[in-house]
Amino acid sequence: MRFRLIAADLDDTLLDDESKISPRNRQAIREAVARGIMFVIATGRMYKTSVPYIRDLGLDGNTPLINCHGALVKMFPGEKVLLRRPLAAELAADIVDAVENHGCYASLFADDIIYIKEEGEHTRFYQQLADVELQVTGNLKRFMWSRALRPDKISVICRDGHLDKIASVLNSRFGDKLSMLQARPFFLDITDRQATKGQALRWLADREGIKQEEILAFGDGHNDLDMVGYAGLGVAVANARPEVLEAADLVTAANSRDGVAAVIEKYILDHRT
């Protein structure tokens, strides 16, 4: 099987437990790219917080990134937007209403900025992230309408035990229009129904004339499911969620044990280890 595109999730897949790219993973990816294979990061993160990893890999040429779970495909360098599938403004406003009415907090992600109603305990996680711009807006709905803002992603933070409830409410009201996933124990991420990693990867592959069977994809979480399922060879790291392990064609070593490199070395670089 000849591969022309490698797609990899960042957190808990390509990155180790310290959120770093290991030397072995870095070298394997560099060697694959040197052979003419396209490498794509596919992550729930924003573009700005993904770019340092592209730089770490030394990929200075035109490299596409899939961000916000598939809502955005953007080039590095140059920041040219190839594909954007944001939430419709009216739908986003209705989601914010529902979230706030149930005592939870919504954050809007657009243009590498996180828009929040107010600072508080619920924003501490964002404030700990490097290179993240937070903008306090006051009333989120009013701000959205005044700026004609269509967010790529909405993140919802709730008090203990409330996340499942708001997820159920949103699913019953807007389920056919949304893609929802629990990114972290206290986070619910919401994107447009068509904004998933798998759909973004399919679009990018079609654009580049790359066939499905020529794609190698790595993941660990729920938001990686359709990407791993779509790829010609879908790979789960050993620490992946059970549903990803079941859906994958192959299970490799954990993120902390160079699982990505092991597969690239065997199936692309022909290393015998």
C-alpha positions, -999 to 999 in steps of 0.1 A, spaced: 0 0 0 15 34 -11 5 63 11 5 100 0 -10 117 30 -5 112 68 -30 128 91 -25 128 129 -43 141 159 -22 161 184 -32 156 220 -28 120 233 -18 108 198 12 125 182 21 144 214 34 126 245 21 130 280 40 163 283 24 176 251 57 173 231 66 156 199 92 129 206 125 128 187 115 95 171 80 108 160 96 140 146 123 121 126 97 97 111 75 125 100 104 145 85 116 114 66 81 108 52 77 144 41 111 143 25 97 114 4 70 137 -9 42 126 15 18 153 28 16 156 65 -15 171 81 -22 179 118 -59 173 125 -69 187 159 -97 203 180 -72 231 187 -72 265 171 -48 272 142 -26 295 164 -20 269 190 -12 242 164 14 261 145 42 256 171 41 219 164 44 224 126 75 246 134 88 219 157 86 194 129 105 217 107 78 217 80 84 251 64 67 244 31 30 247 24 14 226 51 -24 224 56 -38 222 92 -72 209 101 -84 228 132 -115 231 155 -124 195 149 -127 200 111 -144 234 110 -113 251 95 -86 240 71 -58 266 68 -24 267 53 9 273 70 26 296 64 5 324 51 -27 315 69 -47 311 37 -81 296 45 -88 266 23 -121 255 39 -143 269 67 -175 254 80 -186 276 109 -218 275 128 -247 295 114 -251 328 134 -287 321 144 -279 286 154 -249 297 175 -271 323 192 -297 297 201 -270 274 215 -256 303 237 -291 309 249 -297 273 259 -263 269 275 -267 301 297 -303 293 306 -290 260 321 -263 277 342 -234 268 320 -208 289 302 -203 293 264 -170 303 247 -169 312 210 -139 303 189 -132 324 158 -102 340 141 -79 325 167 -96 344 195 -118 329 223 -147 352 230 -162 349 266 -190 367 284 -169 373 315 -138 361 333 -142 337 362 -133 302 374 -146 287 342 -120 307 321 -90 296 342 -82 267 318 -79 291 288 -58 316 308 -32 289 314 -28 282 276 1 300 258 -6 321 228 -44 322 234 -61 355 230 -92 359 253 -117 387 246 -144 396 271 -175 407 253 -202 410 279 -235 397 263 -223 371 238 -254 372 217 -253 409 213 -216 408 205 -222 381 179 -249 401 161 -229 433 162 -199 416 146 -218 392 123 -196 365 140 -200 329 130 -179 308 154 -160 278 142 -166 261 175 -185 267 208 -171 252 240 -194 247 269 -182 245 305 -206 233 332 -206 226 369 -201 190 380 -228 168 367 -244 194 344 -225 186 312 -246 155 304 -278 174 310 -269 203 286 -256 178 261 -290 161 262 -308 194 258 -288 205 229 -291 172 212 -328 171 215 -332 207 201 -304 209 175 -290 174 172 -294 171 134 -274 204 129 -245 198 153 -215 177 159 -209 174 197 -182 158 217 -168 158 252 -133 171 245 -123 170 282 -141 159 314 -155 194 319 -158 205 282 -184 200 255 -173 211 221 -199 220 194 -193 224 157 -215 224 126 -227 189 115 -204 190 85 -174 202 106 -156 169 115 -121 158 110 -131 130 87 -151 153 64 -123 179 64 -98 152 55 -119 139 27 -123 174 13 -85 180 15 -77 147 -1 -101 153 -30 -86 187 -35 -51 172 -37 -62 143 -59 -53 118 -32 -74 86 -30 -89 72 2 -66 42 2 -36 65 0 -44 80 34 -28 70 68 -45 85 98 -38 84 136 -62 92 165 -73 84 200 -105 103 207 -142 105 198 -135 133 174 -110 111 155 -135 83 148 -147 94 113 -111 103 103 -97 69 114 -127 52 97 -123 71 64 -85 66 60 -72 37 39 -53 27 70 -69 41 102 -46 37 133 -55 40 169 -28 45 196 -30 20 224 -43 46 248 -73 55 225 -109 53 236 -125 19 232 -147 30 203 -116 42 184 -97 10 191 -126 -10 177 -130 12 146 -93 12 137 -77 -10 112 -46 -12 133 -36 -5 169 -1 9 175 19 17 207 6 45 230 13 82 225 40 80 251 58 52 233 62 66 198 31 49 183 29 72 153 66 67 144 63 29 147 36 28 120 53 53 97 86 34 99 70 1 91 45 11 64 63 40 47 100 41 56 104 3 55 125 2 87 130 -33 100 128 -31 138 
